[in-house]
Amino acid sequence: MSSSLEQIHIKLDRIEAKLKLENLRKREKPMEMDPRHPRIGMVPQGPAEKSPQQRHPPKDPKFKHLQMPLARARDNVTSDIDHRLGEIMKQTGKLTKNGKVYKLTVDSLQYIKELGTGSCGHVVKMKHKESQEIVAVKQMRRSGNREENKRILMDLDIVLKSHSCPYIVQCMGAIVTPSEVWICMEQMSTCLDKLIKRLNEPIPEQIIGKMVVSIVNGLNYLKDNHGVMHRDVKPSNMLLDEKGTVKLCDFGISGRLVDSKARTRVAGCTAYMAPERIEPEDPKSPHYDVRADVWSLGISLVELATLEFPFKHCMNEFEVLACVLEQDPPRLPPNRGFSLDFHHFIQSCLTKDHQKRPKYPQLMEHSFFKRYEIARVDVASWFAQVLEKIKAQESASRQPPTSTTASATSTTST
């Protein structure tokens, strides 16, 4: 036992050191390489006056290696992002409702209230004045940060192309300006993370079963139709509407698949991250596929079905990462009335060896998925009852407590 704990602490220290190094690199302001500074090739920091050698780039061929192709490559990528956003801008400026097209500008939208935050922006509830349509507007500011602009482009690109998928939140229009991007999405009622927190009860298995059908179909659609994986699958990115439909949202850190594999280490929420993403076989060239999102789905389902995050005993994210790597995968608790095929579905999603973990086609052949694919479950009625229950609970919590002490005192004094 002590040996096992010692190994966990060693692994924890190693992960902590690795993440600290990565965070340090992110915080460091990148220095632009400059051929005008031949000694180190960096733009000098501070107001010091430039030497003649700095003011005039050297002509000697021996300085060619200081011309910084990497900086030029970064500029090319940034230009490409701006160009693609410019092309998308030509398609924007209109809102579509029931086949009718309306003009869409910043001034055509009326603010109602804040809804939350996403991977690269915040979401606001607004009303389109002309159509009277209520929309959720994701507002993202364009900046000089290349990674942020890539996220904006990815999010916008996916929602604009996914209008035919009933499992992806629908984009009704977009506004792209030189400084901002606004994506107008259909108004959904809540995300599953907020729902279980407000209800303070787990979601019943049969309701989860219907949700799983939607979520897996949505993830499979992204992979098959757009060649991307979500990379941030969690309850807060699963939306529910009053019709009982569950849809995926927030595609800012989705990754393009090359030969069915993602090749970058852009992080999602560490709490739901698969082991092969935390500790890839080759850290210098990490390769993982949609099975990493299958793991995240499994963690999410355990949380929704039990109202408990599987690693709730961990004190910080470093301990969570160590537990994911060193401990047995989470499972549904026994003797809670869950069906055998739900237990097995979770076990399949949370297979630690990603090579043995199923992909979406295998999940869609699982008996749990098959059962709820055809089962008649009225999620809309359940959700309506939940909303009434939440409303009653919140109303009761706002009522002032009855002053039994004051009554007793009054009786005593008389």
Buried (B, 14 or more C-beta within 10 A) or exposed (E): EEEEEEEBEEBBEEBBEBBEEEEEEEEEEEEEBBBBBBEEBEEBEEEEEEEEEBEEBEEEEEEEEBEBEEBEEBEEEBEEBBEBBEEBBEEBBBBBBEEEEBEBEEEBBEEBEEBBEBBBBBBBBBBBEEBEBEBBBBBBBBEEEBEBBBBBBBBBBBBBBBEEBEBBBBBBBBBBBEEBBBBBBBBBBBBBBBBBEBBEEBBEBBBBBBBBBBBBBBBBBBBEBBEBBBBBBBBBBBBBBEEBBBBBBBBBBBBEBEEEEBEEEBBBBBBBBBBBBBBBEEEEEBBBBBBBBBBBBBBBBBBBBBEEBBBEEBEEBBBBBBBBBBEEBBEBEEEEEBBEBBBBBBBBBBBBEBEEBBBBEEBBEBEBBEBBBEEEBEBBEBBEEBBEBBEEEEEEEEEEEEEEEEEEEEEEEE
